[in-house]
Amino acid sequence: MLTAAKVHCSTAFNGRTVAQRITWCQLGILFAIAVPLLVIGQTPVLSFVTGALIQIGPAWWFTRQAFRYTGASQTLKIVRSMYLGEIGKIIMTAIQFALVFVLLKPLDISTLFSGYIMMLLIHVYATAMLLRQGQQEKVN
């Protein structure tokens, strides 16, 4: 018999849905951190938000590329899109950092990298947690 939990698991924990949830989680945390930082000043907030968005944007783009295809018959397309997605993510990240260093003045470099690293860690942690939750629901 098909239960509601099994239906939820099969639809909610595919790769694209997990990635969307992670992106929204990151944006929510970014907003929650950025608003109180406004007390410190605009430069730290702008630097932090910029660093965070440098991580979130390319990661989201990679996810779109990586989960474009599904199914065993699409294996070559899946592998190709993941490679292209990863290459694109690296190039996008490098270009964004270069543009920020050239165009964003004044810039708090330590806060910029803090935002980037924080979102990178949240991405890794959230991915592990959501995938673990999905595996537990499959077992139950």
PLY file of the C-alpha trace (Angstrom):
ply
format ascii 1.0
element vertex 140
property float x
property float y
property float z
element edge 139
property int vertex1
property int vertex2
end_header
0.00 0.00 0.00
1.28 3.46 -0.91
1.39 5.74 2.12
1.55 9.53 2.21
5.12 9.39 3.55
6.29 7.31 0.59
4.62 9.65 -1.89
6.19 12.64 -0.13
9.60 11.00 -0.24
9.41 10.12 -3.90
8.40 13.63 -4.95
10.09 15.86 -2.38
13.59 14.43 -2.28
14.72 14.37 -5.85
17.90 16.30 -6.57
16.26 19.40 -7.97
13.86 19.77 -5.04
16.66 19.30 -2.51
18.71 21.97 -4.27
15.80 24.41 -4.32
15.25 23.92 -0.61
18.94 24.51 0.06
18.94 27.71 -2.01
15.90 29.07 -0.13
17.51 28.07 3.17
20.69 29.93 2.24
18.78 33.04 1.17
16.77 33.01 4.41
19.90 32.72 6.53
21.59 35.42 4.46
18.69 37.79 5.06
18.63 36.97 8.78
22.34 37.77 9.07
22.45 40.80 6.75
19.69 42.82 8.41
21.31 42.97 11.88
24.68 43.72 10.25
23.25 47.01 8.97
23.99 48.40 12.44
27.71 47.97 11.74
27.60 49.79 8.41
26.89 49.41 4.73
30.34 48.23 3.61
30.41 45.08 5.78
26.83 44.21 4.83
27.39 44.74 1.13
30.63 42.74 1.26
29.02 39.88 3.20
25.94 39.71 0.94
28.10 39.88 -2.19
30.30 37.02 -0.97
27.26 34.94 -0.11
25.63 35.55 -3.48
28.87 34.63 -5.26
28.44 31.16 -3.73
24.65 30.84 -4.02
24.30 31.89 -7.68
26.79 29.53 -9.32
25.74 26.65 -7.02
22.13 27.15 -8.09
23.20 27.21 -11.74
25.19 23.99 -11.30
22.15 22.32 -9.79
19.98 23.33 -12.73
22.53 21.82 -15.09
23.14 18.69 -13.04
19.48 17.73 -12.70
18.29 18.52 -16.21
18.11 14.84 -17.12
16.91 11.77 -15.22
16.79 8.05 -15.85
19.26 5.36 -16.80
18.86 5.99 -20.52
20.08 9.57 -20.02
23.35 8.63 -18.26
25.69 10.22 -20.80
23.65 13.42 -20.84
23.63 13.49 -17.03
27.41 13.11 -16.80
28.00 15.69 -19.52
25.65 18.22 -17.93
27.30 17.72 -14.52
30.77 18.35 -15.97
29.58 21.41 -17.86
27.72 22.59 -14.76
30.82 22.29 -12.60
33.03 24.03 -15.15
30.45 26.79 -15.49
30.19 27.15 -11.73
33.95 27.55 -11.36
34.15 30.08 -14.20
31.17 32.06 -12.88
32.67 32.16 -9.39
36.06 33.34 -10.66
34.50 36.04 -12.85
32.28 37.26 -10.03
35.19 37.53 -7.60
37.26 39.38 -10.21
34.42 41.82 -10.91
33.87 42.42 -7.20
37.56 43.16 -6.60
37.63 45.61 -9.52
34.22 47.28 -9.21
33.11 47.18 -5.58
34.70 50.01 -3.64
34.94 50.17 -0.66
35.23 46.45 -0.02
35.77 44.54 3.21
37.64 41.48 1.90
37.43 39.46 5.12
33.66 39.96 5.27
33.35 39.11 1.57
35.09 35.76 2.08
33.19 35.20 5.34
29.91 35.42 3.43
31.20 33.10 0.72
32.56 30.50 3.13
29.50 30.64 5.39
27.16 29.93 2.47
29.47 27.17 1.24
29.36 25.49 4.66
25.58 25.92 4.89
25.25 24.38 1.43
27.29 21.32 2.40
25.54 20.89 5.76
22.02 21.39 4.36
22.68 18.95 1.53
23.80 16.28 3.99
20.84 16.89 6.29
18.19 16.86 3.55
19.62 13.78 1.87
19.82 11.97 5.21
16.20 12.93 5.92
15.19 11.62 2.50
16.99 8.33 3.10
15.31 7.91 6.49
11.88 8.50 4.95
12.61 5.90 2.25
13.40 3.34 4.96
10.21 4.09 6.87
0 1
1 2
2 3
3 4
4 5
5 6
6 7
7 8
8 9
9 10
10 11
11 12
12 13
13 14
14 15
15 16
16 17
17 18
18 19
19 20
20 21
21 22
22 23
23 24
24 25
25 26
26 27
27 28
28 29
29 30
30 31
31 32
32 33
33 34
34 35
35 36
36 37
37 38
38 39
39 40
40 41
41 42
42 43
43 44
44 45
45 46
46 47
47 48
48 49
49 50
50 51
51 52
52 53
53 54
54 55
55 56
56 57
57 58
58 59
59 60
60 61
61 62
62 63
63 64
64 65
65 66
66 67
67 68
68 69
69 70
70 71
71 72
72 73
73 74
74 75
75 76
76 77
77 78
78 79
79 80
80 81
81 82
82 83
83 84
84 85
85 86
86 87
87 88
88 89
89 90
90 91
91 92
92 93
93 94
94 95
95 96
96 97
97 98
98 99
99 100
100 101
101 102
102 103
103 104
104 105
105 106
106 107
107 108
108 109
109 110
110 111
111 112
112 113
113 114
114 115
115 116
116 117
117 118
118 119
119 120
120 121
121 122
122 123
123 124
124 125
125 126
126 127
127 128
128 129
129 130
130 131
131 132
132 133
133 134
134 135
135 136
136 137
137 138
138 139
